[in-house]
Amino acid sequence: MKKALAGVLAVALTGVLVGSAMAQAPNIQVYFDTAHTQTQATCGDVGTPTNLYVVMNNWNMNVTGVDFSINYSSGLIWLGDNLPDPLTQVSVGQSPTGIAIAYANCCFLAAGDNPEVLIPLVLWSPNCNCSGAPLAVVVGGYTPLGKTQPTAIRREDFQEFSGIGMTSLICPGAIATEPTTWGQVKALYR
C-alpha cells in the first residue's frame, strides 16, 4: 500500500513539475511600458513617438548574446532601435528584419534576471484602429539565418538555445462571455 501511494505521489509530483517548467519557458516579449507589465495596449495618438521594451523572460542562464526579429503590426511605424546600454552592448541588424545583440564580457546578462534587451522607437500609425480585429506585435526568429524562434547564447560554453517568441496585442478587445449556471457547464460534459 505504501509503495502504491509513493508511486502515485511521484507521478503527481512529476506532472506538477513538468507543468510549472512549461510555464517558465524562456521567451522574448514586447512590452508597452517601462515597468514591463503591459503586453496589450490601445492605439496612441497618430504620429506620436513611443518606446517599446523588449525583455528576455525566464532565461535561467548567463547570456552573452541574443538574436530575434519583431513583426510590427500596421498600427505601428518602426523608426529605429536603441540599446539599453550602448557602452556594453553591440548590435547587428534591425529588429524588423532580424537583430543580433552581443554583450561585453564584463556585462553579460545574469541568470535569473529578466533583462531589457532592446528599446524600439515607433510611431502610432493612422492604420491603428480599435474597431476591427486586434493588431499583433510578434517576436520571431533571426530572419537573416532563417531561424523561426529567438535564440540566446550561454556565456559559459557558447551553446545556442531557442526560446519562444511572444505576441503582444494592440486593441485586444473584450472577451466574449455568456451568463451561465454551474449546472449548464456540467451538462456540457455529460
C-alpha positions in Angstrom: 0.0 0.0 0.0 2.8 2.4 0.9 4.6 1.6 -2.4 1.5 2.3 -4.4 0.9 5.6 -2.6 4.5 6.6 -3.1 4.2 5.8 -6.8 1.0 7.8 -7.2 2.7 10.7 -5.4 5.8 10.5 -7.6 3.6 10.6 -10.8 1.6 13.6 -9.5 4.7 15.5 -8.4 6.3 14.9 -11.9 3.1 16.3 -13.5 3.3 19.4 -11.3 7.0 19.9 -12.1 6.5 19.5 -15.8 3.6 21.9 -15.8 5.5 24.5 -13.9 8.5 24.1 -16.1 6.4 24.8 -19.2 5.0 27.9 -17.6 8.6 29.1 -17.1 9.7 28.6 -20.7 12.4 31.1 -21.9 10.7 33.8 -24.0 11.2 37.2 -25.5 8.3 39.6 -25.1 7.5 43.2 -26.2 6.0 45.4 -23.5 4.3 48.8 -23.9 5.5 50.2 -20.5 8.8 50.8 -18.7 7.7 48.5 -15.8 7.4 45.6 -18.2 3.8 44.7 -17.2 1.7 45.7 -20.2 1.7 43.3 -23.2 -1.6 44.9 -24.5 -2.3 48.5 -25.5 -4.8 50.6 -27.3 -3.9 52.9 -30.2 -2.0 56.0 -29.3 -2.3 59.4 -31.0 -1.4 59.2 -34.7 2.2 60.3 -35.2 3.1 60.1 -31.5 6.6 58.6 -31.0 6.6 55.7 -28.4 9.2 53.4 -27.0 8.5 49.7 -26.8 10.5 47.5 -24.4 11.9 44.0 -25.4 12.6 41.8 -22.5 14.1 38.3 -22.1 12.0 36.4 -19.6 12.9 33.1 -17.8 16.3 32.5 -19.4 17.9 30.8 -16.4 21.5 31.0 -17.7 24.1 33.6 -18.2 23.6 35.1 -21.6 26.3 36.7 -23.8 24.2 37.2 -27.0 20.6 37.1 -28.3 19.0 37.3 -31.7 15.4 37.8 -32.8 13.1 39.8 -35.1 9.9 41.7 -34.5 6.9 41.7 -36.8 5.3 45.1 -36.2 1.6 45.5 -36.9 0.2 48.0 -39.3 -0.7 50.1 -36.3 3.0 51.0 -35.7 5.6 52.5 -37.8 9.1 51.4 -36.8 11.7 54.2 -36.6 14.8 52.7 -35.0 16.3 50.5 -32.3 18.0 51.7 -29.2 20.2 49.6 -26.9 19.6 50.0 -23.2 23.3 50.2 -22.5 25.3 51.0 -25.7 28.6 51.0 -23.7 28.3 47.3 -23.1 26.2 46.1 -26.0 26.7 46.0 -29.7 24.1 45.0 -32.3 24.0 43.9 -35.9 20.8 44.3 -38.0 17.4 45.9 -37.2 14.5 44.5 -35.3 12.0 44.2 -38.2 14.4 42.1 -40.3 16.5 40.5 -37.6 18.8 41.8 -34.9 21.7 40.2 -33.0 22.9 41.7 -29.8 26.1 40.8 -28.1 27.3 41.8 -24.6 30.7 42.7 -23.3 32.4 40.0 -21.2 32.1 42.2 -18.1 28.4 42.8 -18.6 26.7 39.6 -19.7 23.0 39.1 -18.7 22.9 37.2 -15.4 20.9 34.1 -14.9 17.5 34.7 -13.2 17.3 38.3 -14.4 14.5 39.4 -16.9 16.6 42.0 -18.7 15.5 44.6 -21.1 17.5 43.9 -24.3 16.1 46.5 -26.8 14.1 49.7 -26.9 12.5 50.1 -30.4 11.2 53.6 -31.2 7.8 53.5 -33.1 5.1 55.9 -34.3 1.4 55.3 -33.9 0.1 54.8 -37.4 -3.1 56.1 -39.0 -3.8 52.4 -39.6 -4.2 51.7 -35.9 -7.9 51.4 -35.4 -9.5 49.7 -32.5 -12.8 49.0 -34.3 -11.5 45.9 -36.0 -9.5 42.8 -35.1 -6.6 43.1 -32.7 -3.2 44.0 -34.2 -0.2 41.9 -33.2 3.4 42.6 -32.4 5.1 39.3 -32.7 8.7 38.3 -31.8 10.2 35.8 -34.2 13.5 34.3 -35.2 16.6 35.9 -36.6 15.5 36.0 -40.2 18.9 36.5 -41.9 19.8 33.0 -40.8 16.3 31.6 -41.4 15.6 31.0 -37.7 12.0 30.6 -36.7 12.5 31.3 -32.9 14.6 33.7 -30.9 17.8 32.3 -29.6 20.3 33.1 -26.9 24.0 32.2 -26.4 25.0 30.8 -23.0 28.1 32.5 -21.7 30.0 29.5 -20.1 30.2 27.3 -23.2 28.7 29.5 -26.1 25.9 27.0 -26.7 22.8 28.3 -28.5 19.4 27.8 -27.0 16.0 28.5 -28.6 13.2 30.4 -26.8 9.6 31.3 -27.5 8.7 34.5 -29.4 5.7 36.0 -27.7 2.8 38.1 -29.1 1.7 41.4 -27.8 -1.7 42.9 -28.8 -2.9 46.3 -29.8 -6.7 46.7 -29.4 -7.1 43.3 -27.8 -10.9 43.8 -27.5 -13.3 42.4 -24.9 -13.5 38.7 -24.3 -17.0 37.4 -25.2 -18.8 35.9 -22.3 -22.2 34.5 -21.8 -24.0 34.2 -18.5 -24.5 30.6 -17.4 -25.0 28.4 -14.3 -22.9 25.7 -12.9 -25.5 23.1 -14.0 -25.2 24.3 -17.6 -21.4 23.9 -17.5 -21.7 20.4 -16.1 -24.2 19.5 -18.8 -21.6 20.2 -21.4 -19.6 17.2 -20.2 -22.4 14.6 -19.9 
